Amino acid sequence: MGVSIDEQVTESAAILTVNAGSSSFRLDLVEGGCVLDSVHTERAVDPGSARRELASFLGGHFGRDIRAVAHRLVHGGDLVRSPAVADDETAEGLRGLTGLAPLHLPPALALLDAARAELPALPHVLCPDTAFHAGLPEEAAVYALPLSWRERYGLRRYGFHGLSYAWAADRVAELLGRPPAELDLVLTHLGGGCSVCAVSGGRSLDTSMGFTPLEGLPMSRRSGSVDPGMLMWLLGSGHLTVAELSEGLERRSGLLGLSGGFSGDTRELVAAAREGDSAAELALEVFSHRVAREIAAAATSLERIDALVFTGEIGWDQPEVREAVCARLGLLGIEPPALGNRHDDGPVSAYDAAVPVMVVQVREELQLARECLRVLAEEDA
């Protein structure tokens, strides 16, 4: 008989969490719901560096009892739809999916290979961001494309940032003192990647990202949604090659492109806009407009809005963006926040706000550990 997740959280054995971003990676050692040690590097890993980085981190914890390794997997496709223990077949199958998330999957797989080589006796649990959205209603998941395309190529809305949303939704329920099953929430994860999600009863009902993490909001360097006819024109007329188009949409668009190549960082854009930089000001205005637009769209999937929740690095730490977004949402009964940044999770709106506006710090490492323990408990049961 296996022990409960709550009992496992208090065990002495730690969970190593591995989180590969498009241009960064993070390793955390989590035990009992607390982070014992962490390393966060603002550069991508490759097969050559992944094992060195991992070995260096583990070297500082020689002799510590590590029970399992939890890996964030941005896109699991139809291969990994829920958290699961990795094996050789699954790892190999994921290599065929790298085109679905070309900025994220290659470094994640490099770290998976490295961790399995360094810690071969431990279970390695894959925790896909797409799992949170696996139960999207058909009307939200299906693209208006030919049936033969959808069936042959698995074209559907997958959704992303699921680890962030799962943690934030539970945290808001805790802060509001209400069961998650009773809450209708609109959440927005704003960071290097950006998206919006409608959540009812802890279930994702709609989200702005789709088949890949490129759809939806403008992001730091990614374009978000643009007219597909424009893309066909650029390709068909010979203005751009497929490689040029991909590189431009993935790495030179978003806030960076809007600001004329100045920056994809909202902190730098806010400072520049205050100094009268019109391109920085435009980038922030376009971004805030699109975030507000997606929030309003997500709200149509809910019966009400019990709270608007900001998470992600920008959502947590950029009050100017929160204010600009909320100023556009008066039609939904949402008012600009009364507070700036805070040091803990909670409301930034006035105490009597009709719709509370809340901030929740990103804690993907804790959600990874939680999901990993859940998988281990199911296997032990």
SEMAR-246684 format. One record per residue (C-alpha): x, y, z; residue in three letters; residue number from 0. Coordinates in Angstrom, 3 decimals, decimal comma, m for minus. Layout:
// SEMAR-246684
X|Y|Z|Ala|NUM $
...
//
This chain:
// SEMAR-246684
0,000|0,000|0,000|Met|0 $
1,438|3,407|m0,977|Gly|1 $
1,454|6,453|1,276|Val|2 $
m0,504|9,616|0,562|Ser|3 $
0,985|12,568|m1,233|Ile|4 $
0,760|14,656|1,958|Asp|5 $
2,723|11,982|3,813|Glu|6 $
5,301|11,817|1,030|Gln|7 $
5,866|15,556|1,151|Val|8 $
7,176|15,193|4,705|Thr|9 $
9,607|12,415|3,788|Glu|10 $
13,324|13,078|4,048|Ser|11 $
14,049|12,121|0,437|Ala|12 $
14,227|15,069|m1,938|Ala|13 $
12,926|15,540|m5,457|Ile|14 $
15,275|17,039|m8,037|Leu|15 $
13,300|19,236|m10,430|Thr|16 $
14,653|20,094|m13,875|Val|17 $
13,173|23,017|m15,801|Asn|18 $
14,607|23,856|m19,217|Ala|19 $
13,480|27,104|m20,811|Gly|20 $
14,108|28,392|m24,294|Ser|21 $
17,123|30,405|m23,153|Ser|22 $
17,604|29,340|m19,533|Ser|23 $
17,483|26,378|m17,225|Phe|24 $
16,771|25,821|m13,562|Arg|25 $
17,555|22,998|m11,159|Leu|26 $
15,900|22,766|m7,735|Asp|27 $
16,144|20,332|m4,867|Leu|28 $
12,723|20,188|m3,206|Val|29 $
11,954|18,472|0,067|Glu|30 $
8,831|18,733|2,185|Gly|31 $
7,448|21,540|0,047|Gly|32 $
10,591|23,642|0,510|Cys|33 $
13,430|24,414|m1,896|Val|34 $
16,717|23,304|m0,349|Leu|35 $
18,946|24,564|m3,132|Asp|36 $
18,542|26,050|m6,573|Ser|37 $
20,554|27,132|m9,588|Val|38 $
19,080|29,324|m12,312|His|39 $
21,123|30,187|m15,371|Thr|40 $
20,086|32,582|m18,149|Glu|41 $
21,421|30,542|m21,025|Arg|42 $
20,264|27,458|m22,850|Ala|43 $
21,845|24,053|m22,374|Val|44 $
22,861|21,640|m25,106|Asp|45 $
23,933|17,982|m25,000|Pro|46 $
27,514|19,061|m24,392|Gly|47 $
26,807|21,261|m21,381|Ser|48 $
23,772|19,563|m19,818|Ala|49 $
25,675|16,789|m18,068|Arg|50 $
28,382|19,149|m16,802|Arg|51 $
25,796|21,516|m15,322|Glu|52 $
23,868|18,686|m13,709|Leu|53 $
26,976|16,983|m12,319|Ala|54 $
28,161|20,291|m10,870|Ser|55 $
24,845|20,826|m9,064|Phe|56 $
24,674|17,266|m7,762|Leu|57 $
28,273|17,478|m6,592|Gly|58 $
27,185|19,967|m3,975|Gly|59 $
24,725|17,441|m2,563|His|60 $
26,836|14,291|m2,475|Phe|61 $
25,270|11,735|m0,160|Gly|62 $
21,830|13,356|m0,061|Arg|63 $
18,937|10,968|m0,557|Asp|64 $
17,176|11,926|m3,799|Ile|65 $
14,037|9,923|m4,460|Arg|66 $
13,209|10,940|m8,051|Ala|67 $
13,777|13,531|m10,756|Val|68 $
10,875|15,599|m12,124|Ala|69 $
11,330|17,093|m15,595|His|70 $
9,276|19,941|m17,001|Arg|71 $
8,227|19,003|m20,514|Leu|72 $
6,790|21,969|m22,394|Val|73 $
5,113|19,891|m25,109|His|74 $
4,176|16,239|m24,695|Gly|75 $
2,052|16,066|m27,834|Gly|76 $
m0,162|12,974|m27,898|Asp|77 $
2,769|10,911|m26,619|Leu|78 $
2,826|12,226|m23,022|Val|79 $
m0,581|13,634|m22,101|Arg|80 $
m0,170|13,301|m18,323|Ser|81 $
2,790|13,005|m15,936|Pro|82 $
4,566|9,700|m16,465|Ala|83 $
7,858|7,938|m15,767|Val|84 $
10,261|8,253|m18,701|Ala|85 $
11,648|5,208|m20,459|Asp|86 $
13,871|4,760|m23,513|Asp|87 $
10,921|4,464|m25,898|Glu|88 $
9,257|7,642|m24,636|Thr|89 $
12,511|9,608|m24,683|Ala|90 $
13,138|8,544|m28,259|Glu|91 $
9,580|9,360|m29,284|Gly|92 $
9,892|12,867|m27,894|Leu|93 $
12,780|13,557|m30,250|Arg|94 $
10,286|13,372|m33,084|Gly|95 $
8,231|16,162|m31,517|Leu|96 $
10,923|18,847|m31,286|Thr|97 $
9,379|20,741|m34,207|Gly|98 $
6,318|21,435|m32,026|Leu|99 $
8,411|23,402|m29,516|Ala|100 $
11,806|23,985|m31,155|Pro|101 $
13,000|26,444|m28,503|Leu|102 $
12,074|24,272|m25,535|His|103 $
12,167|20,561|m26,289|Leu|104 $
15,806|20,209|m27,419|Pro|105 $
17,280|21,592|m24,165|Pro|106 $
14,708|19,658|m22,107|Ala|107 $
15,690|16,419|m23,824|Leu|108 $
19,378|17,210|m23,376|Ala|109 $
18,801|17,562|m19,634|Leu|110 $
16,653|14,416|m19,565|Leu|111 $
19,448|12,409|m21,193|Asp|112 $
22,015|13,894|m18,836|Ala|113 $
19,936|13,264|m15,718|Ala|114 $
19,165|9,681|m16,706|Arg|115 $
22,881|9,102|m17,263|Ala|116 $
23,905|10,722|m13,960|Glu|117 $
21,090|9,173|m11,889|Leu|118 $
20,205|5,925|m13,696|Pro|119 $
18,701|4,191|m10,653|Ala|120 $
16,063|6,884|m10,021|Leu|121 $
12,663|7,268|m11,658|Pro|122 $
12,555|10,246|m14,012|His|123 $
9,045|11,684|m14,198|Val|124 $
7,996|13,749|m17,207|Leu|125 $
5,569|16,530|m16,269|Cys|126 $
4,125|18,096|m19,440|Pro|127 $
2,814|21,662|m19,408|Asp|128 $
0,181|20,443|m21,842|Thr|129 $
m1,330|18,012|m19,287|Ala|130 $
m3,319|20,743|m17,521|Phe|131 $
m5,171|21,438|m20,773|His|132 $
m5,591|17,819|m21,913|Ala|133 $
m9,288|17,914|m21,038|Gly|134 $
m10,141|21,105|m22,929|Leu|135 $
m13,728|21,094|m24,200|Pro|136 $
m13,956|20,162|m27,861|Glu|137 $
m15,161|23,619|m28,853|Glu|138 $
m11,991|25,117|m27,365|Ala|139 $
m9,558|22,441|m28,543|Ala|140 $
m10,594|21,924|m32,180|Val|141 $
m9,236|24,073|m35,004|Tyr|142 $
m11,479|24,976|m37,947|Ala|143 $
m9,352|22,924|m40,350|Leu|144 $
m10,149|20,014|m42,669|Pro|145 $
m10,998|16,861|m40,740|Leu|146 $
m8,422|14,870|m42,694|Ser|147 $
m5,662|17,263|m41,582|Trp|148 $
m6,742|17,133|m37,958|Arg|149 $
m6,866|13,358|m37,876|Glu|150 $
m3,700|12,741|m39,876|Arg|151 $
m1,448|15,263|m38,115|Tyr|152 $
m3,043|15,527|m34,676|Gly|153 $
m3,839|19,215|m35,120|Leu|154 $
m5,506|20,550|m31,974|Arg|155 $
m5,040|23,142|m29,289|Arg|156 $
m2,698|21,727|m26,650|Tyr|157 $
m2,175|24,771|m24,410|Gly|158 $
0,901|25,479|m22,307|Phe|159 $
2,105|26,937|m18,970|His|160 $
0,078|24,178|m17,309|Gly|161 $
2,425|23,751|m14,341|Leu|162 $
2,202|27,474|m13,621|Ser|163 $
m1,581|27,508|m13,938|Tyr|164 $
m2,074|24,419|m11,776|Ala|165 $
0,006|25,948|m8,981|Trp|166 $
m1,594|29,405|m9,259|Ala|167 $
m5,171|28,083|m9,298|Ala|168 $
m4,598|26,038|m6,136|Asp|169 $
m2,785|28,930|m4,469|Arg|170 $
m5,615|31,360|m5,178|Val|171 $
m8,144|28,902|m3,755|Ala|172 $
m6,018|28,726|m0,613|Glu|173 $
m5,770|32,519|m0,367|Leu|174 $
m9,497|32,993|m0,895|Leu|175 $
m10,371|30,222|1,551|Gly|176 $
m12,562|28,451|m0,991|Arg|177 $
m12,357|24,989|m2,580|Pro|178 $
m10,880|25,018|m6,109|Pro|179 $
m14,034|23,276|m7,338|Ala|180 $
m16,056|26,418|m6,542|Glu|181 $
m13,912|28,965|m8,370|Leu|182 $
m14,075|30,483|m11,850|Asp|183 $
m10,744|32,184|m12,594|Leu|184 $
m9,002|33,969|m15,422|Val|185 $
m5,251|33,524|m15,125|Leu|186 $
m2,505|35,048|m17,209|Thr|187 $
1,087|33,861|m17,225|His|188 $
3,285|36,708|m18,437|Leu|189 $
7,011|36,133|m18,795|Gly|190 $
9,354|35,143|m21,586|Gly|191 $
6,358|33,209|m22,880|Gly|192 $
2,855|34,561|m22,335|Cys|193 $
m0,633|33,099|m22,281|Ser|194 $
m4,113|33,389|m20,755|Val|195 $
m6,276|30,600|m19,354|Cys|196 $
m9,889|30,263|m18,185|Ala|197 $
m10,195|27,821|m15,269|Val|198 $
m13,413|26,546|m13,703|Ser|199 $
m13,396|24,065|m10,860|Gly|200 $
m9,680|23,539|m11,346|Gly|201 $
m10,193|22,579|m14,996|Arg|202 $
m8,854|24,450|m18,012|Ser|203 $
m11,732|25,535|m20,273|Leu|204 $
m9,818|27,683|m22,756|Asp|205 $
m6,324|29,014|m23,296|Thr|206 $
m4,613|31,339|m25,742|Ser|207 $
m1,683|29,112|m26,763|Met|208 $
m2,462|26,335|m29,204|Gly|209 $
m0,737|23,616|m31,234|Phe|210 $
2,622|25,207|m30,398|Thr|211 $
3,774|27,813|m27,847|Pro|212 $
3,826|30,411|m30,651|Leu|213 $
0,087|31,140|m30,761|Glu|214 $
m1,676|33,803|m28,729|Gly|215 $
m0,141|36,811|m27,007|Leu|216 $
2,966|38,690|m28,122|Pro|217 $
5,832|37,515|m25,927|Met|218 $
9,356|38,643|m25,169|Ser|219 $
10,704|37,542|m28,569|Arg|220 $
7,886|35,445|m30,030|Arg|221 $
5,233|37,008|m32,238|Ser|222 $
2,111|35,359|m30,895|Gly|223 $
m0,821|35,116|m33,295|Ser|224 $
m0,530|36,871|m36,644|Val|225 $
m2,569|36,648|m39,847|Asp|226 $
m1,767|33,290|m41,501|Pro|227 $
m2,538|34,890|m44,849|Gly|228 $
0,301|37,331|m44,257|Met|229 $
2,673|34,442|m43,575|Leu|230 $
1,580|32,639|m46,741|Met|231 $
2,172|35,863|m48,676|Trp|232 $
5,665|36,259|m47,248|Leu|233 $
6,517|32,683|m48,188|Leu|234 $
4,670|32,473|m51,479|Gly|235 $
6,048|35,734|m52,821|Ser|236 $
9,610|34,691|m52,041|Gly|237 $
10,192|37,486|m49,520|His|238 $
11,242|35,007|m46,813|Leu|239 $
12,344|31,387|m46,639|Thr|240 $
10,768|28,986|m44,155|Val|241 $
13,930|29,178|m42,029|Ala|242 $
13,893|32,997|m42,052|Glu|243 $
10,220|33,090|m41,161|Leu|244 $
10,668|30,644|m38,302|Ser|245 $
13,673|32,489|m36,892|Glu|246 $
11,892|35,828|m37,123|Gly|247 $
8,667|34,642|m35,483|Leu|248 $
10,433|32,747|m32,702|Glu|249 $
13,366|35,037|m31,883|Arg|250 $
12,998|38,574|m33,300|Arg|251 $
9,334|39,414|m32,807|Ser|252 $
7,157|40,133|m29,772|Gly|253 $
8,257|42,972|m27,508|Leu|254 $
11,705|42,910|m29,080|Leu|255 $
10,288|43,401|m32,562|Gly|256 $
7,733|45,973|m31,454|Leu|257 $
10,453|48,065|m29,818|Ser|258 $
12,529|48,089|m32,988|Gly|259 $
15,025|45,593|m31,598|Gly|260 $
15,629|47,568|m28,395|Phe|261 $
14,514|44,992|m25,799|Ser|262 $
12,148|42,137|m25,038|Gly|263 $
12,314|42,920|m21,301|Asp|264 $
9,379|44,920|m19,904|Thr|265 $
11,578|46,420|m17,179|Arg|266 $
13,785|48,057|m19,798|Glu|267 $
10,779|49,040|m21,900|Leu|268 $
8,994|50,704|m18,965|Val|269 $
12,129|52,695|m18,122|Ala|270 $
12,618|53,718|m21,760|Ala|271 $
8,971|54,712|m22,168|Ala|272 $
9,284|57,014|m19,149|Arg|273 $
12,158|58,730|m20,943|Glu|274 $
9,984|59,328|m23,990|Gly|275 $
10,992|56,366|m26,185|Asp|276 $
8,019|56,062|m28,538|Ser|277 $
8,921|52,557|m29,760|Ala|278 $
9,089|51,257|m26,187|Ala|279 $
5,783|52,949|m25,429|Glu|280 $
4,167|51,345|m28,475|Leu|281 $
5,502|47,911|m27,498|Ala|282 $
3,931|48,187|m24,045|Leu|283 $
0,637|49,495|m25,433|Glu|284 $
0,342|46,679|m27,982|Val|285 $
1,244|44,120|m25,340|Phe|286 $
m1,261|45,424|m22,775|Ser|287 $
m3,987|45,658|m25,416|His|288 $
m3,469|42,056|m26,517|Arg|289 $
m3,310|40,703|m22,953|Val|290 $
m6,563|42,500|m22,069|Ala|291 $
m8,164|41,240|m25,270|Arg|292 $
m7,280|37,615|m24,465|Glu|293 $
m8,480|37,988|m20,872|Ile|294 $
m11,846|39,243|m22,130|Ala|295 $
m12,023|36,363|m24,613|Ala|296 $
m11,222|33,795|m21,918|Ala|297 $
m13,952|35,226|m19,698|Ala|298 $
m16,590|34,104|m22,209|Thr|299 $
m15,879|30,490|m21,179|Ser|300 $
m16,853|31,204|m17,558|Leu|301 $
m20,109|31,957|m15,757|Glu|302 $
m18,411|34,640|m13,660|Arg|303 $
m14,939|35,833|m12,674|Ile|304 $
m14,078|35,145|m9,044|Asp|305 $
m10,571|36,561|m9,536|Ala|306 $
m8,166|37,756|m12,213|Leu|307 $
m4,753|36,247|m11,483|Val|308 $
m1,363|37,452|m12,736|Phe|309 $
1,606|35,102|m12,594|Thr|310 $
4,889|34,699|m14,489|Gly|311 $
7,860|37,015|m14,062|Glu|312 $
6,093|39,990|m15,673|Ile|313 $
2,746|39,270|m14,036|Gly|314 $
4,356|39,015|m10,602|Trp|315 $
6,868|41,843|m10,845|Asp|316 $
5,644|44,497|m13,311|Gln|317 $
2,880|46,640|m11,780|Pro|318 $
2,871|49,013|m14,763|Glu|319 $
1,788|46,183|m17,044|Val|320 $
m0,879|44,956|m14,618|Arg|321 $
m2,296|48,465|m14,354|Glu|322 $
m2,330|48,993|m18,127|Ala|323 $
m4,073|45,650|m18,693|Val|324 $
m6,699|46,133|m15,989|Cys|325 $
m7,434|49,687|m17,153|Ala|326 $
m8,835|48,124|m20,341|Arg|327 $
m11,130|45,666|m18,524|Leu|328 $
m13,731|47,923|m16,946|Gly|329 $
m16,451|46,203|m18,958|Leu|330 $
m15,748|43,036|m16,925|Leu|331 $
m15,967|44,909|m13,611|Gly|332 $
m12,191|44,888|m13,224|Ile|333 $
m10,497|48,032|m11,939|Glu|334 $
m6,786|48,959|m12,016|Pro|335 $
m4,934|47,527|m8,999|Pro|336 $
m4,661|49,733|m5,931|Ala|337 $
m1,312|48,254|m4,887|Leu|338 $
2,038|47,860|m6,590|Gly|339 $
4,319|44,884|m6,036|Asn|340 $
4,065|42,835|m2,877|Arg|341 $
6,436|40,350|m1,263|His|342 $
3,934|37,502|m1,043|Asp|343 $
1,017|36,085|m2,995|Asp|344 $
m2,273|37,884|m2,643|Gly|345 $
m4,555|40,674|m3,875|Pro|346 $
m3,273|43,902|m5,409|Val|347 $
m6,781|45,283|m5,888|Ser|348 $
m8,771|47,343|m3,385|Ala|349 $
m10,273|45,348|m0,502|Tyr|350 $
m13,812|45,935|m1,809|Asp|351 $
m13,071|45,291|m5,501|Ala|352 $
m15,910|43,599|m7,366|Ala|353 $
m13,367|41,300|m9,039|Val|354 $
m10,211|40,700|m6,998|Pro|355 $
m6,966|41,108|m8,927|Val|356 $
m4,332|38,809|m7,470|Met|357 $
m0,667|38,025|m8,001|Val|358 $
0,920|34,612|m7,495|Val|359 $
4,632|33,972|m7,758|Gln|360 $
5,656|31,283|m10,228|Val|361 $
6,538|28,093|m8,349|Arg|362 $
6,883|25,532|m11,102|Glu|363 $
9,504|23,676|m9,074|Glu|364 $
6,978|22,973|m6,310|Leu|365 $
4,311|21,908|m8,796|Gln|366 $
6,844|19,619|m10,492|Leu|367 $
7,628|17,977|m7,153|Ala|368 $
3,911|17,661|m6,382|Arg|369 $
3,122|15,972|m9,699|Glu|370 $
6,164|13,721|m9,415|Cys|371 $
5,065|12,526|m5,972|Leu|372 $
1,576|11,885|m7,298|Arg|373 $
2,948|9,611|m10,025|Val|374 $
5,138|7,731|m7,541|Leu|375 $
2,178|7,284|m5,184|Ala|376 $
0,080|5,840|m7,994|Glu|377 $
2,858|3,408|m8,905|Glu|378 $
3,259|2,333|m5,278|Asp|379 $
m0,476|1,880|m4,696|Ala|380 $
//
